[in-house]
Amino acid sequence: MPKEEVADTYALVYYIFLLLGTGLLLPWNVFLTEKEFYDVRLHVAPYYRYITENFMSLFSLVFNTSSMLALSFLVVYQKQMSLRSLVLQPFIIIFVMLVSTAALAIRTDINGEIMGKLSLVSLVLMGVCMAFLQGGIMQLASLFSVTHIRGVVSGIAVGGLVTSTLSLLSQLRIEPTPSLSPSIAKNTFSIHSRLSLASDDPVDDAAKEVAPAAFLYFSTAAAVVGLCIIGYWAIPLLPYGRYKLLLAGILDDTKERILNTYDEDFEEPLLAVVEEEVRVVVDSGADRHGDGSNVGRSNSTSSADKGAHTGSTAMAITNPAVNEGNDASTVARAIIDDVTSTTVVQKRERVFSAIISVERDYTVFTRTWQKRFAFELYCLSLFLTLGVTMTVHPGISAFVCSSSNAATTSPCVVRGGSSSDREIVRRLMGDLFVPLIFVLFSLGDFLGRVLSGHGPWSHRAPKPLSLLFYTLCRSFIAVGICFCHVITPTRWRLHDKLSHDVWPLGLVMSLGFTQGHLISTICMHAPSTLLPTEQSRYGPVTSFSIAVGCCVGSSISTTLSYVMQMH
């Protein structure tokens, strides 16, 4: 790949894309990990019982449905939409939504009926906005380099790791009550349960208890999204960002895009125009005698040969359309009767246009079918990657308990032990075993995305079938998780052949690592499999593949969980 004419100083643009990736899935992670807040607030009377009892199922259904519809729209119409409408406007809507939710968190007088309606509307908006963001941010990153694409996918992992860690820490400081009845124990979060036993008005007390933490949580998320908005505005203001957007034709400043114009700030030619002098020797005496053999004889010399032409071709290609018709037949003839011969000088221009440095191999489309359909196979691998993950995580992995846990039905209970046991270890092997699994999955996902920048696949696109084989091999990890110590509301049919605690922790972390590595690798190299005229497909089609994989995997997980339990 040619050296960039303008460098990304201090990697500022890269860190902006890392921030955009963090904010991309942050609303999803925040809403997902704040189950305690919704579990309490949706019970404030009057409330809809169906929404209250099935909120997490409705959460996934509403979000995934709206996201799928929005991505289907983008696949067809993204070419007609600007990056501003795909990135900036969705971020602004999400920012307003998070600020509003933070304000609602401290309004404990709002009943569960209103809260349920507002929450479902927020989920619809979040699904649509995040679909637009997935397509827009990945499309924007593809205009820069594979490093910046990796920055986006690494940022997504950072957001998941931070939110899952905060969720674990917030639950760690809450001491559960092991002696609760089984019906109350089904509530994963114990604040509500303890207050329900100790107060005459337990729901109101619980709502006031969770309000400050929820307000801080949603406010922090809104602040991060606000930083994402500032980062998006800053990209065209930075030298490297402005340079790449000008080359891609994204900026609307006509002064920067007219012919024979230079970028005055950085002195980088956008369109280089080279003048050539064409000297035509016309022998008028021979022409008067009817010979005409010397008419049109020319000797061309170009001022570009003195170095300007050579320097331009390092970053430019000749525009053939400009040179059509500039042959000897178009050179004006000088008919001078009083002299024997004369030289007529005519100037012509040769235009060179800048090339966007995007990793691309045009010969790939003239080779094997594997390379001709590389983009489709990459998207299939994305679909299978998310499908395999969602089949077992979090639908089944959320029911895995420590092998030393005494629970016979979900959820995991606090591990019993001697007084010498350390408190944190006791909790991690007990009721916090599942939150620990979530943290390890996010950590593996983050490491996989980071390490995708190393090794042979970081420099060249992997073969599509090799990537597909790698994706299918992950199925064995998913199968292994099903044979761990799974504790469901009713008895799990499969024997816990991998009951030792090392197995579920290692398998879940491996599942996250391979997912992060695959997603990052595919997203980095997928643009190189598309022709320049098809680049607009990259963002929406890859995001659509991810969304479909999540939906299909979730459906399989629901069916598998039902079939594998004894009813």
Beta strands, then each sheet from edge to edge (+ up, - down):
strand 1: 262-263
strand 2: 268-269
strand 3: 271-282
strand 4: 297-302
strand 5: 316-318
strand 6: 342-354
sheet 1: 1+ 2-
sheet 2: 4+ 3- 6+ 5-
end
